[in-house]
Amino acid sequence: MTSLRTDAAYGRGLATRTPDGTILDAWFPVLGLGQAPADAASQFDFASACTVDQLRNVEVYEVACDIASLADPIADAVDAYLRLHLLSNRFVQPRTINLDGIFGILNNVAWTTAGPVAIGELDAAKLRHRAAGKPLNVLGVDKFPRMVDYVTPSGVRIADADRVRLGAHLSEGTTVMHEGFCNFNAGTLGTAMVEGRISAGVVMGDGSDLGGGASVMGTLSGGGTEVISIGERCLVGANAGIGISLGDDCVVAAGCYVTAGSKVTLPDGTVVKGKELSGVNNLMFWLNTETGRLEARPRSGTWGELNVELHASN
């Protein structure tokens, strides 16, 4: 278990709240670790963007958030949004700050083309927008917004913005293809190709590829307790999946799913559970189509590696 960082952090920006004080979102274009400098917000005129939006029935107001320690519990929704911004801005890596209880702190919101709207206000807001000649489109209903509406990290490609949540950590050189997905408090730690699903808490090492339709088990709903990691220079093939961690230089063949309880046959005929191979370097997993057995063996060499030109153009 990674020790939680105890850094202080600060953010300056704008937040949206309903008349009853419910926080719908917060945006922090100014943020960092440590104590906020005296002129932290001087580069932006936040006051000019503060307003009461009658169509959405919300108030946009200037907000300052200071966190004494990122190991402390989340204080409120504004605090939660700052922590998610810190992750997506790469100030901190996944699993290094306290995000316990975040689902109970964030509010479920209708994310629209005009900004966040309270769920109970949505139909009335649609009507007001129609009357004003400004049709309102709903992009999603969730506790987490799209990352790119708040943070656009440098050196990445995201084919479908709907599939990356705020709080995802995408290192420079990462490509997320159309069917790729990255949850909050998860992501990449180097150049990577994401064509499958990265669940909350999962991290991928430098030079790794998560193939089309591939998935990595998470722990948010009905999963186990181990949070999965994919090491460096790994390949998880198309429609494959893992419920164990991979060490460096591992390959999971297309269509092969390895869980902690999977019975895996080794080259000497020994059968072990998948969890006994979790985190081991230089392994190849595949399904033997003649015997139907899930097998693993040591491997060396390269599986082909990432396309350097594709990721260098990010």
C-alpha positions as CSV (number, residue, x, y, z in Angstrom):
1,M,0.0,0.0,0.0
2,T,1.4,3.3,-1.1
3,S,1.8,5.8,1.8
4,L,-0.5,8.8,1.4
5,R,1.2,12.1,0.6
6,T,0.9,14.7,3.4
7,D,1.6,17.8,1.2
8,A,-0.6,20.9,1.6
9,A,-2.4,22.0,-1.6
10,Y,-4.3,25.0,-2.8
11,G,-6.7,25.9,-5.6
12,R,-8.2,29.1,-6.8
13,G,-11.1,29.2,-9.3
14,L,-14.9,29.1,-9.7
15,A,-17.6,26.9,-8.3
16,T,-21.3,26.4,-9.1
17,R,-24.0,26.1,-6.4
18,T,-27.7,25.9,-6.3
19,P,-29.9,28.3,-4.2
20,D,-29.9,25.8,-1.3
21,G,-26.1,25.7,-1.3
22,T,-25.5,22.3,-3.1
23,I,-22.2,22.4,-4.8
24,L,-22.4,21.1,-8.4
25,D,-18.8,21.5,-9.4
26,A,-15.6,23.5,-9.0
27,W,-12.9,24.4,-11.5
28,F,-9.4,25.3,-10.5
29,P,-7.2,26.8,-13.3
30,V,-4.9,27.9,-10.5
31,L,-3.6,25.1,-8.2
32,G,-0.5,23.6,-6.7
33,L,1.2,21.8,-3.8
34,G,2.3,23.6,-0.7
35,Q,1.0,26.9,0.6
36,A,-0.7,29.3,-1.9
37,P,1.4,32.3,-2.9
38,A,-0.1,35.7,-2.0
39,D,-0.8,36.4,-5.7
40,A,-2.0,32.9,-6.6
41,A,-5.2,34.1,-8.4
42,S,-3.7,37.3,-9.9
43,Q,-3.4,36.0,-13.4
44,F,-7.2,35.4,-13.7
45,D,-10.1,37.8,-13.3
46,F,-12.4,35.3,-11.7
47,A,-14.8,38.1,-10.5
48,S,-15.7,38.8,-14.1
49,A,-17.1,35.2,-14.5
50,C,-19.2,35.3,-11.3
51,T,-22.8,35.4,-12.0
52,V,-26.3,34.2,-11.2
53,D,-27.4,32.0,-14.1
54,Q,-31.2,32.2,-14.2
55,L,-31.6,29.6,-16.9
56,R,-29.8,26.9,-14.9
57,N,-30.9,28.4,-11.5
58,V,-27.3,28.4,-10.2
59,E,-24.8,30.8,-8.9
60,V,-21.2,30.8,-10.2
61,Y,-18.9,32.2,-7.5
62,E,-15.2,32.6,-6.9
63,V,-13.7,30.0,-4.6
64,A,-10.5,29.4,-2.7
65,C,-9.6,26.0,-1.3
66,D,-6.7,25.2,0.9
67,I,-5.9,21.7,2.1
68,A,-3.6,21.3,5.0
69,S,-2.6,17.7,4.1
70,L,-3.7,15.5,1.2
71,A,-3.8,12.6,3.7
72,D,-6.6,14.3,5.6
73,P,-10.2,13.3,4.9
74,I,-12.1,15.2,2.2
75,A,-13.8,18.2,3.8
76,D,-16.5,18.9,1.2
77,A,-17.3,18.9,-2.5
78,V,-14.9,21.8,-3.3
79,D,-12.1,20.0,-1.5
80,A,-12.9,16.8,-3.5
81,Y,-12.8,18.7,-6.8
82,L,-9.4,20.2,-6.0
83,R,-8.0,16.7,-5.3
84,L,-9.4,15.4,-8.7
85,H,-7.8,18.4,-10.4
86,L,-4.4,17.7,-8.8
87,L,-4.6,14.2,-10.2
88,S,-5.5,15.2,-13.7
89,N,-2.9,18.0,-13.7
90,R,-0.3,15.4,-12.7
91,F,0.7,17.1,-9.4
92,V,0.1,13.7,-7.7
93,Q,-0.2,10.1,-8.9
94,P,-3.1,7.8,-8.4
95,R,-3.5,6.1,-5.0
96,T,-1.3,8.6,-3.2
97,I,-3.9,11.0,-1.8
98,N,-6.9,10.4,0.4
99,L,-10.1,10.0,-1.6
100,D,-12.1,7.9,0.9
101,G,-15.8,8.7,0.8
102,I,-15.7,10.8,-2.3
103,F,-18.9,9.2,-3.7
104,G,-20.8,10.3,-0.7
105,I,-19.4,13.8,-0.9
106,L,-19.9,14.6,-4.6
107,N,-23.4,15.2,-5.8
108,N,-25.0,13.5,-8.8
109,V,-25.2,16.2,-11.5
110,A,-26.7,16.6,-15.0
111,W,-23.7,17.7,-17.1
112,T,-25.1,19.8,-20.0
113,T,-23.9,21.9,-22.8
114,A,-24.6,25.0,-20.6
115,G,-22.8,23.6,-17.6
116,P,-23.8,21.6,-14.5
117,V,-27.5,21.5,-13.6
118,A,-29.1,20.0,-10.4
119,I,-31.0,16.8,-11.3
120,G,-34.3,18.1,-9.8
121,E,-34.0,21.3,-11.8
122,L,-33.3,19.7,-15.2
123,D,-36.7,19.7,-16.8
124,A,-37.4,23.3,-15.7
125,A,-33.9,24.3,-17.0
126,K,-34.7,22.7,-20.3
127,L,-37.9,24.6,-20.6
128,R,-36.2,27.9,-19.7
129,H,-33.5,27.3,-22.3
130,R,-36.0,26.5,-25.0
131,A,-37.9,29.6,-24.2
132,A,-34.7,31.6,-24.6
133,G,-33.9,29.9,-27.9
134,K,-31.0,28.0,-26.4
135,P,-31.7,24.2,-26.5
136,L,-30.0,22.3,-23.7
137,N,-28.3,19.0,-24.4
138,V,-27.5,16.6,-21.5
139,L,-24.1,15.0,-21.9
140,G,-24.4,12.7,-18.9
141,V,-25.7,12.2,-15.4
142,D,-22.9,11.4,-13.0
143,K,-21.0,12.4,-9.9
144,F,-17.8,12.9,-12.0
145,P,-17.6,15.2,-15.1
146,R,-15.5,14.7,-18.2
147,M,-11.9,15.5,-17.5
148,V,-11.3,17.6,-20.6
149,D,-14.0,20.1,-19.5
150,Y,-11.8,21.0,-16.5
151,V,-8.2,19.8,-17.3
152,T,-6.5,19.1,-20.6
153,P,-3.1,17.7,-19.9
154,S,-0.3,18.2,-22.4
155,G,1.0,15.5,-24.7
156,V,-2.0,13.2,-24.7
157,R,-4.6,12.1,-27.2
158,I,-8.2,11.3,-26.2
159,A,-10.4,10.2,-29.0
160,D,-13.7,10.3,-27.1
161,A,-13.7,12.9,-24.2
162,D,-16.8,11.2,-22.6
163,R,-14.6,8.2,-21.7
164,V,-12.1,9.9,-19.4
165,R,-13.4,11.1,-16.0
166,L,-12.0,14.1,-14.0
167,G,-9.4,12.6,-11.6
168,A,-7.8,10.4,-14.3
169,H,-4.0,10.7,-14.5
170,L,-2.7,10.5,-18.0
171,S,1.0,10.9,-18.5
172,E,2.6,12.6,-21.5
173,G,2.6,10.2,-24.5
174,T,-0.7,8.5,-23.5
175,T,-3.2,7.8,-26.2
176,V,-6.8,6.9,-25.2
177,M,-8.6,5.5,-28.3
178,H,-12.4,5.7,-28.9
179,E,-13.3,2.6,-26.8
180,G,-10.7,3.2,-24.2
181,F,-11.9,4.4,-20.7
182,C,-10.0,5.8,-17.7
183,N,-11.7,6.2,-14.3
184,F,-10.7,8.7,-11.6
185,N,-7.7,8.0,-9.3
186,A,-6.3,5.8,-12.1
187,G,-4.3,6.1,-15.3
188,T,-0.9,5.9,-16.8
189,L,2.6,6.5,-15.5
190,G,4.3,6.9,-18.8
191,T,3.8,6.5,-22.5
192,A,0.9,4.1,-23.0
193,M,-1.9,3.0,-25.3
194,V,-5.3,2.6,-23.8
195,E,-7.9,0.8,-26.0
196,G,-9.6,-1.0,-23.1
197,R,-10.9,-0.1,-19.6
198,I,-8.8,1.2,-16.7
199,S,-10.9,0.9,-13.6
200,A,-10.5,3.2,-10.5
201,G,-7.2,2.8,-8.8
202,V,-5.5,1.0,-11.6
203,V,-2.2,2.3,-13.0
204,M,-0.3,1.3,-16.2
205,G,3.5,1.6,-16.4
206,D,5.5,3.2,-19.2
207,G,5.4,1.4,-22.6
208,S,2.3,-0.7,-21.9
209,D,-0.7,-1.4,-24.1
210,L,-4.2,-2.2,-23.0
211,G,-5.8,-3.8,-26.1
212,G,-9.2,-3.2,-27.6
213,G,-12.0,-4.5,-25.4
214,A,-9.6,-5.5,-22.7
215,S,-10.5,-4.8,-19.1
216,V,-8.8,-4.5,-15.7
217,M,-10.9,-5.4,-12.6
218,G,-11.6,-2.7,-10.1
219,T,-12.8,-2.7,-6.5
220,L,-15.6,-0.1,-6.6
221,S,-18.5,-2.6,-7.0
222,G,-18.4,-6.2,-6.1
223,G,-14.7,-6.7,-6.8
224,G,-11.9,-7.9,-4.7
225,T,-9.6,-5.9,-2.4
226,E,-6.4,-5.9,-4.5
227,V,-6.0,-2.8,-6.6
228,I,-4.4,-3.8,-9.9
229,S,-1.2,-2.5,-11.4
230,I,0.2,-3.1,-14.9
231,G,3.9,-2.9,-15.1
232,E,6.2,-1.4,-17.7
233,R,6.3,-2.8,-21.3
234,C,3.3,-5.0,-20.9
235,L,0.6,-6.1,-23.4
236,V,-2.9,-7.0,-22.5
237,G,-4.3,-8.4,-25.7
238,A,-7.7,-7.6,-27.3
239,N,-10.7,-8.8,-25.3
240,A,-8.4,-10.0,-22.5
241,G,-8.6,-9.1,-18.9
242,I,-6.8,-9.2,-15.5
243,G,-7.8,-9.4,-11.9
244,I,-4.2,-9.7,-10.8
245,S,-1.3,-7.3,-11.1
246,L,1.3,-7.7,-13.9
247,G,4.9,-7.2,-13.3
248,D,7.2,-5.7,-16.0
249,D,7.4,-7.2,-19.5
250,C,4.3,-9.4,-19.3
251,V,1.9,-10.4,-22.0
252,V,-1.7,-11.6,-21.6
253,A,-2.9,-13.2,-24.9
254,A,-6.0,-12.0,-26.7
255,G,-9.2,-13.3,-25.1
256,C,-7.5,-14.6,-22.0
257,Y,-8.8,-13.5,-18.6
258,V,-6.7,-14.1,-15.5
259,T,-8.2,-13.5,-12.1
260,A,-6.9,-14.1,-8.6
261,G,-8.8,-17.4,-8.4
262,S,-8.0,-18.7,-11.9
263,K,-6.2,-22.1,-12.0
264,V,-3.0,-21.5,-14.0
265,T,-0.9,-24.4,-15.3
266,L,2.9,-23.8,-15.2
267,P,5.4,-25.4,-17.6
268,D,6.2,-28.2,-15.1
269,G,2.6,-29.1,-14.8
270,T,2.1,-27.4,-11.4
271,V,-1.3,-25.7,-11.0
272,V,-1.4,-22.5,-9.0
273,K,-4.0,-19.8,-8.4
274,G,-3.6,-16.6,-10.4
275,K,-2.9,-14.6,-7.2
276,E,0.3,-16.5,-6.7
277,L,1.6,-14.9,-10.0
278,S,0.4,-11.4,-9.2
279,G,3.2,-8.9,-9.9
280,V,5.7,-11.4,-11.3
281,N,7.9,-10.0,-14.1
282,N,8.4,-11.6,-17.6
283,L,5.3,-13.9,-17.8
284,M,3.1,-14.9,-20.7
285,F,-0.5,-15.9,-20.1
286,W,-2.6,-17.7,-22.7
287,L,-5.5,-20.1,-23.1
288,N,-4.4,-23.4,-24.5
289,T,-7.0,-24.1,-27.2
290,E,-6.2,-27.8,-27.3
291,T,-6.6,-28.5,-23.6
292,G,-8.7,-25.5,-22.6
293,R,-6.3,-24.8,-19.8
294,L,-5.1,-21.4,-18.7
295,E,-1.3,-21.5,-18.9
296,A,1.6,-19.3,-18.0
297,R,5.3,-19.5,-18.8
298,P,8.4,-17.3,-18.5
299,R,9.0,-15.0,-21.5
300,S,11.7,-12.9,-22.9
301,G,12.2,-10.5,-25.8
302,T,9.6,-8.0,-27.0
303,W,5.9,-8.3,-28.1
304,G,6.5,-5.5,-30.6
305,E,6.3,-2.5,-28.3
306,L,4.4,0.7,-28.8
307,N,4.4,2.6,-32.1
308,V,7.0,5.3,-31.3
309,E,5.8,7.7,-34.0
310,L,2.2,7.4,-32.9
311,H,2.9,8.4,-29.3
312,A,5.6,10.9,-30.1
313,S,3.0,12.9,-32.0
314,N,0.8,13.5,-29.0
